[in-house]
Amino acid sequence: MQAESIEQNELFEHYKFRVDKGQGLLRIDKYLFNKLENISRTRIQNATRAGNILVNNVPVKPNYKVKPNDIISIVLPHPPREIEIIPEDIPIEIVYEDDEIIIVNKAPGMVVHPGHGNYTGTLINALTYHLKDLPLFKSGEIRPGLVHRIDKDTSGIIVIAKTEIALNRLAKQFFDHTVDRTYQALVWGNVENNEGEISGFIGRNKRDRMKMHVYTDEKNGKHAVTHYKIVERLGYVNLIECKLQTGRTHQIRVHMEYIKHPVFNDERYGGNKILKGTTFTKYRQFVQNCFKLLPRQALHAKSLGFIHPVSRKQMLFDSKLPDDMLSVINKWRSYTAGRDS
């Protein structure tokens, strides 16, 4: 069977295939180097060392010899693109750092990695300066150490690998959906249930390529599941907590639009309009003032839990809501209290 990439996220790719019946015994690293196009021997060896190459669901060493009908699965961090990264001394909030990983609380408005007209001022430009003495960050290539990302106008916790082994092992955890990710969002409307699950297949919107869309079948998108619960009901808006079972592009934003509760001030998914409330001029002015205080979608990556790629200890990092979200939440609290009194 021809090797086929069965899943390709922005930051990792997955191949799975069966070894041909007539295949002779051959070291797996050599076999994969011959089998997979445009994948270097170094990437294969790093994946093997990290335990990311499975044969019949069991991790194998580089000297394993493939046999006919073996089922091989390999997860690789996405290859860096050939764009030079300019190190920039940009302040970033480092929550934790050791020899293998660095945890950053990303500010709203900061792009994670260069591209689409944002080639400077990104988190990767800042990290390339901060980590310029490390081999992984000396290459000057795009996306060193990244295994996941959050949108420009979403704030919160992100993990970056500092070594190749950490990069590969973290990529495998994200692929396996064993990472614990919690977000908080302010959404329009009074959500009916105190907790629930949203599922569907997320793919590109066929009418607007900048947006994602929830489809009912896997032909048009990838399976996505978001679990949510109400944190605080604030009249015409609710503060919710979302736990990601999968990690698709714009997952929470498009899922909340799908259930008719868009994220507050999310321009791309319709949350930047007054969707609930009264027609009074005073109310409209109140909401417009909230939009000015929070000129982005009200979404924050609050916590991130995973197994440390080297020590194998369980790690959990949490962050407070940023000031812009807190100020708007407090305004809604005051508005709701005044309306109910």
Phi, psi and omega in degrees: 000137179292138176297135183222134175284109184268347174210132176224105175273180176298329193237003171205162177224154186230131176239142177214133181198166179256136178290138181300152181298328184269007183290130175279168180296131182204138177307138187295326180294321177290320179300313182291325178298322178285330189275320187262123181285143173060027176238121187286160177297326179297317179298320179294316180295320177297319179295322180294313180300327181279353183082022183266001175250117182248139171240119184053042176071014179237129177300141182234162177270165182300335182272004176299137179257123182292149180234158176306139177074004172301140173261115184253133176233134181222131175247127182236136169301147182298135180296142177292148176275159183274069174233128182288132178263128178267118178298133180228134180279078181253131179294134176225152179268104179270119182275324184201147176206137170221197185289343187249326186223162172221135181249127182239139170265100187286134178284149175297145179093350179266125175287141182286309182226152183298151178147162176052044177088355178251082184259355175224164177076012183268169177300321180293323174301317180294317181290326178297326175289313184295326186245030189296343180272355181273142180305321183294336184252002180274342187292337182075016182263161182289148173065035176294130174079358184274132174239348174205175180207165171231155185298157180309312186265014170256134179264167169128193192282133176219143179253139178232135179278143179256348180227164180295320182293320178294320179301313181292317183289324176291320178303321180294320179295319178293321178296321181281356181059036178262000178278138181262109183240125180238132178240155168239141183217146169263123185237155179287141173092165178263101185297133189298310184262148178292335175206160182185183181229136176244128179223159180166186181247116185265127177214177179297139174291126186290339180263340181217104186291347178277350182247158171257166182215149177265120180253164182265356180220160186282356177293330186253353183196181180253143182304132181218137180226128175237129174257134181228158172212151180283130174265318182202131176266125185236050178073253184278355174226157176232141169269122183237159173245132181241135175246124183275123172273329174234173180228082180260160178303128178058027191305306183295318183299314182283327177294320180290324174297321182300324180264016174069030175226068184300153176296136182304128179061028174273098186299320185292330184245024170084008182276001181267015175246160177280101187265338180223155175122201185261174177262004181295141179301321180299321179292316180300320178295321178301313181294318178300322176296322176296317178300321180291322178293328183233080186278049182195175175290140183278073184222131184223128176280095193282317184217158181215125179236139181197170175272128179302132187295341180244309181287338181068015176279149176288128180244141176219126180238133183235155180219154177281157174297140179292162186301322183294320177291318181298320182295321179288320177300318179295324176297319179292324177298314180295319181297314181295318179296321179292324180289326183276344185280000000 
